[in-house]
Amino acid sequence: MMQLEQRAVLELRAKERKLEGYVARFGVETRIGNFVEKIAPGAFTASLRSDRDVLALVDHDPSKVLARTRSGTLQLREDGDGLAFSFPVPETQPGRDVLALAERGDLGGMSFGFLVPEGGERWEGSQRTLTAVELHEVSVVSAWPAYDGTSVLARSRAPRLALARLYLETCR
């Protein structure tokens, strides 16, 4: 049985009560336990084309839903850099908390939960390349992300948030 894996990355942007940025970047190497992992371009393509309902959560907690693809509130797309996301921040307690932390620069980054389908990985020694993943959720994380280079931008109509561009670096 496949086990759900989670990876986190860093870079958050908040604007106009929206969070947007990158959940994962292609080609960025990160150490996961005793191996190095990177994501190949196109790894999310099949998952994004499926009718799977992908959730946006806080810290991988399914009781803290921020958005979802089924309702159209979570937008996900692959581009040349990686897996980009965007969603309006809901007027819920988790939404208000995330927006407040994004404003202050206190969020750790973005993460994602996934399964690797058969044939979706390539191993070369101790390096794993993810070539296809079954995406289940993306999460705003409070702590440190596994992958460098992710981003979240919070957008707000309030002037102080409109000027806030938060590019965070991983504390290693």
N, C-alpha and C positions, 0 to 999 in steps of 0.2 A: 504494500500500500504506500502511495506517495505521501510524504509529509509536507504540509504547507511551510514554505520558507519565507523569511522576511528580510528585507534589505532596506537600509536607511541611507539617505544622502542629504546634503546640506545646501541650502540656498532658498530663502523664502522671500516673497514679495507680496505686499498688501496694498491694494489700491481700490478705491470706490467700493468698499465693502466686498471686495473680491480677493481671493487668494489665487495666485497663478505662479507658474514656474516649471521646474523640471522635477519629476519623480525619479528619473534615472538618466544617466548620461552614457552614451555609447563609448566603448573603448577605454573607460576609466578602470584601472586596476585597483582592487582592494583586497586586503587580507581578511579571509573568513576562516578562523581557526587555523588549521595547518595547510591551507591552500590559498592560492590567489585566484580571484574571479573577476571577469569582465563581461560586459553585455555587448553582443554583436548587433549592428544595425539590422532592423527588421525583426528583432526578437519578440516584439509585442504585436506584430501585424495580424497574425491569425486570431489572437485573443481579442483584439479591438474589432475585428470583423465579425466575431461571434455575437450571439445575443445574450452573453453573460452579463448579469447585473454587477457592476463593479462599484464598490462603496468607497467614499472618502470618509475616513475615521480620524479620531484623535487617539494617538498612541496604540493603534491596532485594537481599540476597544469597541466592539460592536454595539455597545449601548450609547456610544457617542458619535452618531452619524452626522456628518456635515453636508453630504451630498451623495448622489448616486446616478449612475448612467441611465437606469430604467426610467427615472423621472425627468431626465434631461438636464438636471442641475449640475452634474459632473461632466465636463468636457475633457476628453483624452485624445491625444494625437501624437503620432510619431513624426519627427522631422529629422533633419540631418544630424542634430545634436543628441537626441534622445527621446524620452517619453515626456511630453509636455502635458500640463493639466491646467484647468481653470474651473473655479466654481464660486458662486456668490456665497458669502458667509451668512448662515442663517441666524435669525434672532432667537437663538436658544442659548442656554448657559454655556455649553461647550463652544458654540460659535463666538460668543462675546469673549470668553476666556482666550481662545486662540487669537482673535483679533487684537486683544490687549497685549498679549505676549509678543505678537508679530510687530506691533507698534514699537515696543521697547527693545526689540532685538533679542528676546530671550528664548526663542524657539531653536531647537536643535537642527531641524531640517525636514526632509520628506523621507518616507519609507514606503515599501510596497510588500504585499504578501502574495505569494505565487506558488504554483506547482510547476515542476518541469516535466513535460510530457515525454514519452519515449522518443528518443532521437533529438531531444531539445537541448542537449549539451555535448560539448566536445572537450575531451581531456588531453592535455599534452603535459605529461609529467604531473607536477602539482599545480598546474594552471587549468582552471575550468572556464570555458567560454559558454555563456548561455546564448543559444541560437534561436530558441523558442521557449516562451513561458506562457503559462495559463494564469493570467492576472486575476486576482480575486479582490484585492483592496489596495488603496493607497492611503497613507496616514501622515498627518502632521505629527511630528515627534518632538517631545520636550527635551530629550537627551541627545546623545551623539549619533549621527547617522553612520552607516557602514560605508557608504560611497561618498567620496568627495564630489563636489561640482553640481549638486542638485540645488534647486532654488525655489523660494517661495516669495512672492511679492504680494503685499496686501495693498489693495486700492481702496481709497475712501474719498467721498466728496468733501470730507473735512480737510481743510488746508494742511493741517499737520500730518495727516496720513498721505495726502497726495504727494508731499515732498519726501516722504520717508521711503527710501529704497534700501532694503535690508539685504546686504550680501554678507552672509556669515561664513566664517571659516571653521573647520573642524578643529576642536581641541584634541590634540593627539599627545 
